[in-house]
């Protein structure tokens, strides 16, 4: 990998993380009553997304939908088969309860994402239109209607966000 390719990869990761961090900062600023600061954080987050997508395109990281689904399946599968199980064990060993909860939620949801992507790939030309809902507590993702209670974190139906 060339130095420029390494730089694009690092820049993509950094810009992607900045986007998520700034959105979290915006939520906190909003909750504390700083509406203008929240708006600034959201604007910067949007700019970071543009930067990240530009870097990803330059790396030829966006391919056909079928290829993208395969990559997504592989990524999600790696996370729940290898990455998160080790992180869960480390968090248990260090008695890091918050991290353990976060890793466990993510691990369970990545299994669901992989399955949703597999079904999408298998039925790519005949996918029926359905709504998706995501639990704002753990990330549980469901097709159709939101459940009365999240099967992963036990949050109530109101915790689910409909994805447009």
C-alpha positions as CSV (number, residue, x, y, z in Angstrom):
1,X,0.0,0.0,0.0
2,X,1.4,3.4,-1.0
3,X,1.9,6.2,1.5
4,X,-1.0,8.1,-0.1
5,X,-3.3,5.1,0.2
6,X,-2.3,4.8,3.9
7,X,-3.0,8.5,4.3
8,X,-6.4,8.2,2.7
9,X,-7.3,5.3,5.0
10,X,-6.2,7.2,8.1
11,X,-8.0,10.3,7.0
12,X,-11.1,8.3,6.3
13,X,-11.0,6.8,9.8
14,X,-10.3,10.1,11.4
15,X,-13.0,12.0,9.6
16,X,-15.6,9.2,10.2
17,X,-14.8,9.3,13.9
18,X,-15.0,13.1,14.0
19,X,-18.4,13.0,12.5
20,X,-19.7,10.6,15.2
21,X,-18.0,12.5,18.0
22,X,-19.4,15.9,16.8
23,X,-22.9,14.4,16.7
24,X,-22.5,13.2,20.3
25,X,-21.2,16.7,21.2
26,X,-24.3,18.2,19.5
27,X,-26.6,16.0,21.5
28,X,-25.0,17.1,24.7
29,X,-25.0,20.8,23.8
30,X,-28.7,20.6,22.9
31,X,-29.5,18.9,26.2
32,X,-27.6,21.6,28.0
33,X,-29.5,24.3,26.2
34,X,-26.8,25.5,23.8
35,X,-28.8,25.3,20.6
36,X,-26.4,27.3,18.5
37,X,-23.4,25.3,19.6
38,X,-25.4,22.1,18.8
39,X,-26.1,23.5,15.4
40,X,-22.4,24.2,14.9
41,X,-21.4,20.7,15.9
42,X,-23.9,19.2,13.5
43,X,-22.6,21.5,10.7
44,X,-19.1,20.4,11.3
45,X,-20.2,16.7,11.5
46,X,-21.8,17.1,8.1
47,X,-18.6,18.5,6.7
48,X,-16.6,15.6,8.2
49,X,-18.9,13.2,6.5
50,X,-18.2,14.9,3.1
51,X,-14.5,14.6,3.8
52,X,-14.8,10.9,4.7
53,X,-16.9,10.1,1.7
54,X,-14.4,11.9,-0.6
55,X,-11.6,9.9,0.9
56,X,-13.5,6.6,0.6
57,X,-14.3,7.3,-3.1
58,X,-10.7,8.2,-3.8
59,X,-9.7,4.8,-2.2
60,X,-12.2,3.1,-4.6
61,X,-14.0,1.9,-1.5
62,X,-17.5,2.1,-3.0
63,X,-18.2,-0.7,-5.4
64,X,-21.4,-2.3,-6.8
65,X,-24.2,-2.8,-4.4
66,X,-23.6,-6.6,-4.5
67,X,-19.9,-6.1,-3.7
68,X,-20.8,-3.6,-1.0
69,X,-23.2,-6.1,0.6
70,X,-20.6,-8.8,0.5
71,X,-18.1,-6.4,2.2
72,X,-20.7,-5.5,4.8
73,X,-21.5,-9.1,5.5
74,X,-17.8,-9.9,6.0
75,X,-17.2,-6.8,8.2
76,X,-20.2,-7.5,10.4
77,X,-19.3,-11.2,10.7
78,X,-15.7,-10.4,11.7
79,X,-17.0,-8.1,14.4
80,X,-19.3,-10.6,16.0
81,X,-17.1,-13.6,15.4
82,X,-13.7,-12.3,16.4
83,X,-13.5,-8.6,17.4
84,X,-16.2,-8.2,19.9
85,X,-15.8,-11.6,21.6
86,X,-12.2,-10.7,22.5
87,X,-13.3,-7.2,23.6
88,X,-16.0,-8.7,25.8
89,X,-13.5,-11.0,27.5
90,X,-11.1,-8.1,28.1
91,X,-13.9,-6.0,29.6
92,X,-14.9,-8.9,31.9
93,X,-11.3,-9.4,33.0
94,X,-11.0,-5.7,33.8
95,X,-14.4,-5.5,35.4
96,X,-15.3,-2.7,32.9
97,X,-19.1,-3.0,33.2
98,X,-20.0,-0.1,30.9
99,X,-17.6,-1.3,28.2
100,X,-18.9,-4.8,28.6
101,X,-22.5,-3.7,28.1
102,X,-21.5,-1.6,25.1
103,X,-19.5,-4.4,23.5
104,X,-22.2,-7.0,24.2
105,X,-25.0,-4.8,22.7
106,X,-22.8,-4.2,19.6
107,X,-21.9,-7.9,19.3
108,X,-25.5,-9.0,19.3
109,X,-26.6,-6.3,16.8
110,X,-23.8,-7.1,14.4
111,X,-25.2,-10.6,14.0
112,X,-28.5,-9.1,13.0
113,X,-26.9,-6.7,10.5
114,X,-25.0,-9.6,8.9
115,X,-28.3,-11.5,8.5
116,X,-30.1,-8.5,7.1
117,X,-27.4,-7.9,4.6
118,X,-27.3,-11.6,3.6
119,X,-31.1,-11.6,3.0
120,X,-30.7,-8.4,1.0
121,X,-28.0,-9.9,-1.2
122,X,-30.0,-13.1,-1.8
123,X,-33.1,-11.2,-2.8
124,X,-31.5,-8.1,-4.2
125,X,-33.8,-8.0,-7.3
126,X,-37.0,-8.7,-5.4
127,X,-36.7,-7.0,-2.0
128,X,-40.1,-5.9,-0.7
129,X,-40.2,-2.4,0.6
130,X,-40.2,-2.5,4.4
131,X,-39.5,0.0,7.2
132,X,-36.5,-0.3,9.5
133,X,-36.4,0.7,13.1
134,X,-33.3,1.0,15.3
135,X,-33.2,1.0,19.1
136,X,-31.5,4.2,20.3
137,X,-30.1,2.4,23.3
138,X,-28.4,-0.7,21.8
139,X,-28.7,-0.3,18.1
140,X,-31.0,-3.4,17.6
141,X,-32.2,-3.2,14.0
142,X,-35.5,-4.6,12.9
143,X,-37.5,-4.9,9.6
144,X,-41.2,-4.1,9.7
145,X,-42.5,-2.7,13.0
146,X,-40.6,-1.8,16.1
147,X,-41.2,-4.4,18.9
148,X,-42.9,-3.5,22.1
149,X,-39.6,-4.3,23.9
150,X,-36.1,-4.5,22.5
151,X,-35.0,-8.1,22.7
152,X,-31.4,-7.1,23.4
153,X,-31.6,-4.2,25.9
154,X,-35.3,-4.4,27.0
155,X,-35.9,-0.8,26.0
156,X,-39.6,0.0,25.3
157,X,-41.0,0.6,21.8
158,X,-40.6,4.4,22.2
159,X,-36.8,4.0,22.1
160,X,-37.0,2.9,18.5
161,X,-36.3,5.3,15.7
162,X,-37.8,4.8,12.2
163,X,-35.2,5.1,9.5
164,X,-36.1,6.9,6.4
